[in-house]
């Protein structure tokens, strides 16, 4: 199943006022990779979902 959650991740990040560079640093990914995730150009690996949830201080189910 192919879930498009990039827009949700971006919306949560912006709502919480978190900079993309901070998220990329916390996830140990390149900022351009984060941009591709947020624009749904690349699928977010399942292994990163818990890390996104930690950085955004929310539950994984908020992404779906």
Steps between C-alpha positions, in 0.01 A plus 500: 500500500637841403410773751562863406578661835749766392248782508389399848860490624563845357177641647583367847854638479376844399221500758755427773744758364782251448765578239562245226874514569437397862282205395757384246774520763295304754413232244860492374391558141587763241264800495431431131380151595259649753372734230436202273313321779285806570414543132432126456777470241640220717318265731584537869666182628298332775808497722496881510141534619586459871776759460261747335254440784771571758616819329142623453394381847195318369369150433576318176129464427485881455682449169215296345 
